């Protein structure tokens, strides 16, 4: 039977990116701003992962 593992960093990254996208989507085109803010947050946290 295959084992199922959950990567905690993936959960943190998704939650932080989603929260940032919701908060950033309050101005302008909401869909576009949410996508941009979420992607930038994910990129920054992925780079920051190397320092933790």
CHARMM-style PDB file with segment names, atoms N, HN, CA, C and O in Angstrom:
ATOM      1  N   UNK     1       0.854  -1.184   0.000  1.00  0.00      PROA
ATOM      2  CA  UNK     1       0.000   0.000   0.000  1.00  0.00      PROA
ATOM      3  C   UNK     1       0.898   1.245   0.000  1.00  0.00      PROA
ATOM      4  O   UNK     1       1.791   1.359   0.839  1.00  0.00      PROA
ATOM      5  N   UNK     2       0.670   2.175  -0.930  1.00  0.00      PROA
ATOM      6  HN  UNK     2      -0.056   2.082  -1.612  1.00  0.00      PROA
ATOM      7  CA  UNK     2       1.527   3.367  -0.997  1.00  0.00      PROA
ATOM      8  C   UNK     2       1.297   4.293   0.195  1.00  0.00      PROA
ATOM      9  O   UNK     2       0.187   4.429   0.711  1.00  0.00      PROA
ATOM     10  N   UNK     3       2.384   4.915   0.603  1.00  0.00      PROA
ATOM     11  HN  UNK     3       3.286   4.804   0.184  1.00  0.00      PROA
ATOM     12  CA  UNK     3       2.310   5.883   1.697  1.00  0.00      PROA
ATOM     13  C   UNK     3       1.920   7.250   1.150  1.00  0.00      PROA
ATOM     14  O   UNK     3       2.296   7.621   0.038  1.00  0.00      PROA
ATOM     15  N   UNK     4       1.168   7.984   1.945  1.00  0.00      PROA
ATOM     16  HN  UNK     4       0.864   7.683   2.848  1.00  0.00      PROA
ATOM     17  CA  UNK     4       0.771   9.339   1.582  1.00  0.00      PROA
ATOM     18  C   UNK     4       1.494  10.286   2.530  1.00  0.00      PROA
ATOM     19  O   UNK     4       1.377  10.174   3.751  1.00  0.00      PROA
ATOM     20  N   UNK     5       2.232  11.206   1.957  1.00  0.00      PROA
ATOM     21  HN  UNK     5       2.327  11.297   0.966  1.00  0.00      PROA
ATOM     22  CA  UNK     5       2.929  12.197   2.777  1.00  0.00      PROA
ATOM     23  C   UNK     5       2.425  13.586   2.423  1.00  0.00      PROA
ATOM     24  O   UNK     5       2.039  13.851   1.285  1.00  0.00      PROA
ATOM     25  N   UNK     6       2.435  14.451   3.395  1.00  0.00      PROA
ATOM     26  HN  UNK     6       2.749  14.236   4.319  1.00  0.00      PROA
ATOM     27  CA  UNK     6       2.010  15.825   3.198  1.00  0.00      PROA
ATOM     28  C   UNK     6       3.207  16.725   3.486  1.00  0.00      PROA
ATOM     29  O   UNK     6       3.797  16.669   4.565  1.00  0.00      PROA
ATOM     30  N   UNK     7       3.550  17.542   2.521  1.00  0.00      PROA
ATOM     31  HN  UNK     7       3.071  17.587   1.645  1.00  0.00      PROA
ATOM     32  CA  UNK     7       4.651  18.472   2.687  1.00  0.00      PROA
ATOM     33  C   UNK     7       4.106  19.731   3.372  1.00  0.00      PROA
ATOM     34  O   UNK     7       3.271  20.437   2.805  1.00  0.00      PROA
ATOM     35  N   UNK     8       4.572  20.004   4.568  1.00  0.00      PROA
ATOM     36  HN  UNK     8       5.251  19.431   5.028  1.00  0.00      PROA
ATOM     37  CA  UNK     8       4.091  21.145   5.346  1.00  0.00      PROA
ATOM     38  C   UNK     8       4.405  22.466   4.649  1.00  0.00      PROA
ATOM     39  O   UNK     8       3.609  23.403   4.714  1.00  0.00      PROA
ATOM     40  N   UNK     9       5.543  22.548   3.990  1.00  0.00      PROA
ATOM     41  HN  UNK     9       6.189  21.787   3.937  1.00  0.00      PROA
ATOM     42  CA  UNK     9       5.902  23.794   3.305  1.00  0.00      PROA
ATOM     43  C   UNK     9       4.902  24.118   2.197  1.00  0.00      PROA
ATOM     44  O   UNK     9       4.588  25.287   1.974  1.00  0.00      PROA
ATOM     45  N   UNK    10       4.404  23.110   1.508  1.00  0.00      PROA
ATOM     46  HN  UNK    10       4.659  22.160   1.689  1.00  0.00      PROA
ATOM     47  CA  UNK    10       3.410  23.331   0.455  1.00  0.00      PROA
ATOM     48  C   UNK    10       2.127  23.907   1.036  1.00  0.00      PROA
ATOM     49  O   UNK    10       1.517  24.793   0.436  1.00  0.00      PROA
ATOM     50  N   UNK    11       1.716  23.418   2.188  1.00  0.00      PROA
ATOM     51  HN  UNK    11       2.211  22.699   2.676  1.00  0.00      PROA
ATOM     52  CA  UNK    11       0.519  23.956   2.840  1.00  0.00      PROA
ATOM     53  C   UNK    11       0.716  25.408   3.263  1.00  0.00      PROA
ATOM     54  O   UNK    11      -0.173  26.239   3.076  1.00  0.00      PROA
ATOM     55  N   UNK    12       1.874  25.712   3.829  1.00  0.00      PROA
ATOM     56  HN  UNK    12       2.596  25.038   3.981  1.00  0.00      PROA
ATOM     57  CA  UNK    12       2.169  27.084   4.256  1.00  0.00      PROA
ATOM     58  C   UNK    12       2.223  28.010   3.044  1.00  0.00      PROA
ATOM     59  O   UNK    12       1.675  29.112   3.072  1.00  0.00      PROA
ATOM     60  N   UNK    13       2.877  27.563   1.995  1.00  0.00      PROA
ATOM     61  HN  UNK    13       3.322  26.667   1.972  1.00  0.00      PROA
ATOM     62  CA  UNK    13       3.003  28.366   0.777  1.00  0.00      PROA
ATOM     63  C   UNK    13       1.633  28.649   0.164  1.00  0.00      PROA
ATOM     64  O   UNK    13       1.354  29.778  -0.238  1.00  0.00      PROA
ATOM     65  N   UNK    14       0.792  27.642   0.091  1.00  0.00      PROA
ATOM     66  HN  UNK    14       1.019  26.725   0.417  1.00  0.00      PROA
ATOM     67  CA  UNK    14      -0.544  27.822  -0.475  1.00  0.00      PROA
ATOM     68  C   UNK    14      -1.407  28.743   0.357  1.00  0.00      PROA
ATOM     69  O   UNK    14      -2.117  29.592  -0.182  1.00  0.00      PROA
ATOM     70  N   UNK    15      -1.349  28.582   1.678  1.00  0.00      PROA
ATOM     71  HN  UNK    15      -0.772  27.892   2.116  1.00  0.00      PROA
ATOM     72  CA  UNK    15      -2.156  29.430   2.555  1.00  0.00      PROA
ATOM     73  C   UNK    15      -1.702  30.885   2.491  1.00  0.00      PROA
ATOM     74  O   UNK    15      -2.529  31.793   2.406  1.00  0.00      PROA
ATOM     75  N   UNK    16      -0.404  31.105   2.532  1.00  0.00      PROA
ATOM     76  HN  UNK    16       0.268  30.368   2.601  1.00  0.00      PROA
ATOM     77  CA  UNK    16       0.114  32.472   2.490  1.00  0.00      PROA
ATOM     78  C   UNK    16      -0.175  33.136   1.142  1.00  0.00      PROA
ATOM     79  O   UNK    16      -0.543  34.309   1.092  1.00  0.00      PROA
ATOM     80  N   UNK    17      -0.011  32.390   0.060  1.00  0.00      PROA
ATOM     81  HN  UNK    17       0.288  31.436   0.101  1.00  0.00      PROA
ATOM     82  CA  UNK    17      -0.278  32.944  -1.268  1.00  0.00      PROA
ATOM     83  C   UNK    17      -1.764  33.254  -1.458  1.00  0.00      PROA
ATOM     84  O   UNK    17      -2.128  34.272  -2.047  1.00  0.00      PROA
ATOM     85  N   UNK    18      -2.609  32.367  -0.954  1.00  0.00      PROA
ATOM     86  HN  UNK    18      -2.314  31.540  -0.476  1.00  0.00      PROA
ATOM     87  CA  UNK    18      -4.051  32.601  -1.057  1.00  0.00      PROA
ATOM     88  C   UNK    18      -4.494  33.805  -0.256  1.00  0.00      PROA
ATOM     89  O   UNK    18      -5.296  34.613  -0.726  1.00  0.00      PROA
ATOM     90  N   UNK    19      -3.973  33.926   0.952  1.00  0.00      PROA
ATOM     91  HN  UNK    19      -3.322  33.270   1.333  1.00  0.00      PROA
ATOM     92  CA  UNK    19      -4.313  35.074   1.793  1.00  0.00      PROA
ATOM     93  C   UNK    19      -3.819  36.371   1.162  1.00  0.00      PROA
ATOM     94  O   UNK    19      -4.547  37.363   1.132  1.00  0.00      PROA
ATOM     95  N   UNK    20      -2.601  36.369   0.664  1.00  0.00      PROA
ATOM     96  HN  UNK    20      -2.010  35.563   0.689  1.00  0.00      PROA
ATOM     97  CA  UNK    20      -2.066  37.567   0.014  1.00  0.00      PROA
ATOM     98  C   UNK    20      -2.870  37.913  -1.237  1.00  0.00      PROA
ATOM     99  O   UNK    20      -3.097  39.089  -1.521  1.00  0.00      PROA
ATOM    100  N   UNK    21      -3.298  36.906  -1.979  1.00  0.00      PROA
ATOM    101  HN  UNK    21      -3.113  35.951  -1.748  1.00  0.00      PROA
ATOM    102  CA  UNK    21      -4.092  37.154  -3.190  1.00  0.00      PROA
ATOM    103  C   UNK    21      -5.437  37.775  -2.842  1.00  0.00      PROA
ATOM    104  O   UNK    21      -5.896  38.691  -3.525  1.00  0.00      PROA
ATOM    105  N   UNK    22      -6.063  37.284  -1.794  1.00  0.00      PROA
ATOM    106  HN  UNK    22      -5.691  36.540  -1.240  1.00  0.00      PROA
ATOM    107  CA  UNK    22      -7.360  37.845  -1.383  1.00  0.00      PROA
ATOM    108  C   UNK    22      -7.194  39.297  -0.943  1.00  0.00      PROA
ATOM    109  O   UNK    22      -7.992  40.160  -1.310  1.00  0.00      PROA
ATOM    110  N   UNK    23      -6.150  39.559  -0.155  1.00  0.00      PROA
ATOM    111  HN  UNK    23      -5.502  38.858   0.143  1.00  0.00      PROA
ATOM    112  CA  UNK    23      -5.929  40.925   0.320  1.00  0.00      PROA
ATOM    113  C   UNK    23      -5.504  41.855  -0.816  1.00  0.00      PROA
ATOM    114  O   UNK    23      -5.872  43.029  -0.825  1.00  0.00      PROA
ATOM    115  N   UNK    24      -4.733  41.340  -1.771  1.00  0.00      PROA
ATOM    116  HN  UNK    24      -4.434  40.386  -1.764  1.00  0.00      PROA
ATOM    117  CA  UNK    24      -4.254  42.166  -2.880  1.00  0.00      PROA
ATOM    118  C   UNK    24      -5.277  42.385  -3.965  1.00  0.00      PROA
ATOM    119  O   UNK    24      -5.098  43.263  -4.808  1.00  0.00      PROA
ATOM    120  N   UNK    25      -6.350  41.610  -3.969  1.00  0.00      PROA
ATOM    121  HN  UNK    25      -6.496  40.896  -3.284  1.00  0.00      PROA
ATOM    122  CA  UNK    25      -7.346  41.702  -5.036  1.00  0.00      PROA
ATOM    123  C   UNK    25      -8.425  42.732  -4.745  1.00  0.00      PROA
ATOM    124  O   UNK    25      -9.496  42.688  -5.350  1.00  0.00      PROA
ATOM    125  N   UNK    26      -8.172  43.628  -3.863  1.00  0.00      PROA
ATOM    126  HN  UNK    26      -7.301  43.665  -3.372  1.00  0.00      PROA
ATOM    127  CA  UNK    26      -9.183  44.629  -3.497  1.00  0.00      PROA
ATOM    128  C   UNK    26      -9.211  45.818  -4.444  1.00  0.00      PROA
ATOM    129  O   UNK    26     -10.160  46.602  -4.420  1.00  0.00      PROA
ATOM    130  N   UNK    27      -8.188  45.965  -5.277  1.00  0.00      PROA
ATOM    131  HN  UNK    27      -7.417  45.329  -5.296  1.00  0.00      PROA
ATOM    132  CA  UNK    27      -8.142  47.115  -6.184  1.00  0.00      PROA
ATOM    133  C   UNK    27      -7.998  46.644  -7.623  1.00  0.00      PROA
ATOM    134  O   UNK    27      -7.472  45.561  -7.878  1.00  0.00      PROA
ATOM    135  N   UNK    28      -8.457  47.441  -8.541  1.00  0.00      PROA
ATOM    136  HN  UNK    28      -8.884  48.321  -8.334  1.00  0.00      PROA
ATOM    137  CA  UNK    28      -8.296  47.157  -9.967  1.00  0.00      PROA
ATOM    138  C   UNK    28      -9.048  45.909 -10.396  1.00  0.00      PROA
ATOM    139  O   UNK    28     -10.093  45.574  -9.839  1.00  0.00      PROA
ATOM    140  N   UNK    29      -8.511  45.239 -11.378  1.00  0.00      PROA
ATOM    141  HN  UNK    29      -7.662  45.511 -11.830  1.00  0.00      PROA
ATOM    142  CA  UNK    29      -9.078  43.987 -11.875  1.00  0.00      PROA
ATOM    143  C   UNK    29      -8.786  42.904 -10.836  1.00  0.00      PROA
ATOM    144  O   UNK    29      -7.638  42.482 -10.698  1.00  0.00      PROA
ATOM    145  N   UNK    30      -9.777  42.461 -10.125  1.00  0.00      PROA
ATOM    146  HN  UNK    30     -10.709  42.804 -10.238  1.00  0.00      PROA
ATOM    147  CA  UNK    30      -9.580  41.574  -8.980  1.00  0.00      PROA
ATOM    148  C   UNK    30      -8.933  40.253  -9.344  1.00  0.00      PROA
ATOM    149  O   UNK    30      -8.062  39.771  -8.621  1.00  0.00      PROA
ATOM    150  N   UNK    31      -9.342  39.665 -10.443  1.00  0.00      PROA
ATOM    151  HN  UNK    31     -10.050  40.057 -11.031  1.00  0.00      PROA
ATOM    152  CA  UNK    31      -8.782  38.380 -10.841  1.00  0.00      PROA
ATOM    153  C   UNK    31      -7.303  38.519 -11.183  1.00  0.00      PROA
ATOM    154  O   UNK    31      -6.479  37.717 -10.743  1.00  0.00      PROA
ATOM    155  N   UNK    32      -6.974  39.534 -11.965  1.00  0.00      PROA
ATOM    156  HN  UNK    32      -7.643  40.186 -12.323  1.00  0.00      PROA
ATOM    157  CA  UNK    32      -5.591  39.751 -12.369  1.00  0.00      PROA
ATOM    158  C   UNK    32      -4.715  40.112 -11.178  1.00  0.00      PROA
ATOM    159  O   UNK    32      -3.627  39.560 -11.018  1.00  0.00      PROA
ATOM    160  N   UNK    33      -5.176  41.026 -10.349  1.00  0.00      PROA
ATOM    161  HN  UNK    33      -6.060  41.475 -10.479  1.00  0.00      PROA
ATOM    162  CA  UNK    33      -4.381  41.434  -9.180  1.00  0.00      PROA
ATOM    163  C   UNK    33      -4.193  40.276  -8.204  1.00  0.00      PROA
ATOM    164  O   UNK    33      -3.107  40.110  -7.647  1.00  0.00      PROA
ATOM    165  N   UNK    34      -5.233  39.476  -7.991  1.00  0.00      PROA
ATOM    166  HN  UNK    34      -6.114  39.611  -8.443  1.00  0.00      PROA
ATOM    167  CA  UNK    34      -5.113  38.322  -7.111  1.00  0.00      PROA
ATOM    168  C   UNK    34      -4.098  37.325  -7.630  1.00  0.00      PROA
ATOM    169  O   UNK    34      -3.312  36.775  -6.858  1.00  0.00      PROA
ATOM    170  N   UNK    35      -4.109  37.088  -8.941  1.00  0.00      PROA
ATOM    171  HN  UNK    35      -4.747  37.534  -9.568  1.00  0.00      PROA
ATOM    172  CA  UNK    35      -3.153  36.159  -9.538  1.00  0.00      PROA
ATOM    173  C   UNK    35      -1.722  36.673  -9.421  1.00  0.00      PROA
ATOM    174  O   UNK    35      -0.805  35.912  -9.112  1.00  0.00      PROA
ATOM    175  N   UNK    36      -1.540  37.953  -9.666  1.00  0.00      PROA
ATOM    176  HN  UNK    36      -2.285  38.571  -9.916  1.00  0.00      PROA
ATOM    177  CA  UNK    36      -0.195  38.540  -9.590  1.00  0.00      PROA
ATOM    178  C   UNK    36       0.328  38.515  -8.162  1.00  0.00      PROA
ATOM    179  O   UNK    36       1.459  38.091  -7.926  1.00  0.00      PROA
ATOM    180  N   UNK    37      -0.479  38.964  -7.210  1.00  0.00      PROA
ATOM    181  HN  UNK    37      -1.397  39.309  -7.402  1.00  0.00      PROA
ATOM    182  CA  UNK    37      -0.043  39.013  -5.818  1.00  0.00      PROA
ATOM    183  C   UNK    37       0.230  37.602  -5.289  1.00  0.00      PROA
ATOM    184  O   UNK    37       1.210  37.386  -4.577  1.00  0.00      PROA
ATOM    185  N   UNK    38      -0.628  36.650  -5.632  1.00  0.00      PROA
ATOM    186  HN  UNK    38      -1.424  36.826  -6.210  1.00  0.00      PROA
ATOM    187  CA  UNK    38      -0.410  35.273  -5.197  1.00  0.00      PROA
ATOM    188  C   UNK    38       0.864  34.679  -5.776  1.00  0.00      PROA
ATOM    189  O   UNK    38       1.605  33.990  -5.075  1.00  0.00      PROA
ATOM    190  N   UNK    39       1.122  34.942  -7.048  1.00  0.00      PROA
ATOM    191  HN  UNK    39       0.520  35.502  -7.618  1.00  0.00      PROA
ATOM    192  CA  UNK    39       2.325  34.422  -7.694  1.00  0.00      PROA
ATOM    193  C   UNK    39       3.594  35.045  -7.117  1.00  0.00      PROA
ATOM    194  O   UNK    39       4.588  34.353  -6.900  1.00  0.00      PROA
ATOM    195  N   UNK    40       3.555  36.344  -6.871  1.00  0.00      PROA
ATOM    196  HN  UNK    40       2.747  36.906  -7.047  1.00  0.00      PROA
ATOM    197  CA  UNK    40       4.726  37.012  -6.284  1.00  0.00      PROA
ATOM    198  C   UNK    40       4.990  36.486  -4.880  1.00  0.00      PROA
ATOM    199  O   UNK    40       6.141  36.246  -4.513  1.00  0.00      PROA
ATOM    200  N   UNK    41       3.947  36.308  -4.103  1.00  0.00      PROA
ATOM    201  HN  UNK    41       3.013  36.503  -4.402  1.00  0.00      PROA
ATOM    202  CA  UNK    41       4.103  35.775  -2.751  1.00  0.00      PROA
ATOM    203  C   UNK    41       4.694  34.371  -2.792  1.00  0.00      PROA
ATOM    204  O   UNK    41       5.588  34.054  -2.007  1.00  0.00      PROA
ATOM    205  N   UNK    42       4.210  33.532  -3.693  1.00  0.00      PROA
ATOM    206  HN  UNK    42       3.484  33.790  -4.331  1.00  0.00      PROA
ATOM    207  CA  UNK    42       4.737  32.176  -3.821  1.00  0.00      PROA
ATOM    208  C   UNK    42       6.212  32.198  -4.222  1.00  0.00      PROA
ATOM    209  O   UNK    42       7.008  31.414  -3.704  1.00  0.00      PROA
ATOM    210  N   UNK    43       6.574  33.083  -5.131  1.00  0.00      PROA
ATOM    211  HN  UNK    43       5.927  33.720  -5.552  1.00  0.00      PROA
ATOM    212  CA  UNK    43       7.971  33.174  -5.562  1.00  0.00      PROA
ATOM    213  C   UNK    43       8.872  33.638  -4.423  1.00  0.00      PROA
ATOM    214  O   UNK    43       9.954  33.085  -4.223  1.00  0.00      PROA
ATOM    215  N   UNK    44       8.435  34.642  -3.683  1.00  0.00      PROA
ATOM    216  HN  UNK    44       7.557  35.091  -3.845  1.00  0.00      PROA
ATOM    217  CA  UNK    44       9.241  35.153  -2.566  1.00  0.00      PROA
ATOM    218  C   UNK    44       9.402  34.098  -1.486  1.00  0.00      PROA
ATOM    219  O   UNK    44      10.499  33.919  -0.956  1.00  0.00      PROA
ATOM    220  N   UNK    45       8.328  33.398  -1.152  1.00  0.00      PROA
ATOM    221  HN  UNK    45       7.437  33.544  -1.582  1.00  0.00      PROA
ATOM    222  CA  UNK    45       8.419  32.375  -0.111  1.00  0.00      PROA
ATOM    223  C   UNK    45       9.252  31.179  -0.565  1.00  0.00      PROA
ATOM    224  O   UNK    45       9.915  30.547   0.257  1.00  0.00      PROA
ATOM    225  N   UNK    46       9.228  30.859  -1.853  1.00  0.00      PROA
ATOM    226  HN  UNK    46       8.689  31.373  -2.521  1.00  0.00      PROA
ATOM    227  CA  UNK    46      10.061  29.774  -2.363  1.00  0.00      PROA
ATOM    228  C   UNK    46      11.535  30.136  -2.254  1.00  0.00      PROA
ATOM    229  O   UNK    46      12.356  29.296  -1.886  1.00  0.00      PROA
ATOM    230  N   UNK    47      11.875  31.376  -2.570  1.00  0.00      PROA
ATOM    231  HN  UNK    47      11.208  32.059  -2.869  1.00  0.00      PROA
ATOM    232  CA  UNK    47      13.258  31.837  -2.423  1.00  0.00      PROA
ATOM    233  C   UNK    47      13.645  31.881  -0.950  1.00  0.00      PROA
ATOM    234  O   UNK    47      14.753  31.489  -0.584  1.00  0.00      PROA
ATOM    235  N   UNK    48      12.725  32.363  -0.101  1.00  0.00      PROA
ATOM    236  HN  UNK    48      11.825  32.681  -0.399  1.00  0.00      PROA
ATOM    237  CA  UNK    48      13.007  32.473   1.331  1.00  0.00      PROA
ATOM    238  C   UNK    48      13.161  31.106   1.997  1.00  0.00      PROA
ATOM    239  O   UNK    48      13.786  30.993   3.051  1.00  0.00      PROA
ATOM    240  N   UNK    49      12.595  30.076   1.384  1.00  0.00      PROA
ATOM    241  HN  UNK    49      12.087  30.168   0.528  1.00  0.00      PROA
ATOM    242  CA  UNK    49      12.701  28.736   1.966  1.00  0.00      PROA
ATOM    243  C   UNK    49      14.150  28.310   2.136  1.00  0.00      PROA
ATOM    244  O   UNK    49      14.485  27.601   3.084  1.00  0.00      PROA
ATOM    245  N   UNK    50      15.002  28.738   1.227  1.00  0.00      PROA
ATOM    246  HN  UNK    50      14.729  29.314   0.457  1.00  0.00      PROA
ATOM    247  CA  UNK    50      16.419  28.403   1.307  1.00  0.00      PROA
ATOM    248  C   UNK    50      17.116  28.993   2.517  1.00  0.00      PROA
ATOM    249  O   UNK    50      18.174  28.509   2.917  1.00  0.00      PROA
ATOM    250  N   UNK    51      16.547  30.019   3.098  1.00  0.00      PROA
ATOM    251  HN  UNK    51      15.688  30.412   2.773  1.00  0.00      PROA
ATOM    252  CA  UNK    51      17.174  30.673   4.249  1.00  0.00      PROA
ATOM    253  C   UNK    51      16.670  30.135   5.579  1.00  0.00      PROA
ATOM    254  O   UNK    51      17.212  30.481   6.628  1.00  0.00      PROA
ATOM    255  N   UNK    52      15.625  29.280   5.552  1.00  0.00      PROA
ATOM    256  HN  UNK    52      15.184  28.998   4.699  1.00  0.00      PROA
ATOM    257  CA  UNK    52      15.077  28.753   6.795  1.00  0.00      PROA
ATOM    258  C   UNK    52      15.630  27.408   7.125  1.00  0.00      PROA
ATOM    259  OT1 UNK    52      15.266  26.825   8.146  1.00  0.00      PROA
TER     260      UNK     52
END
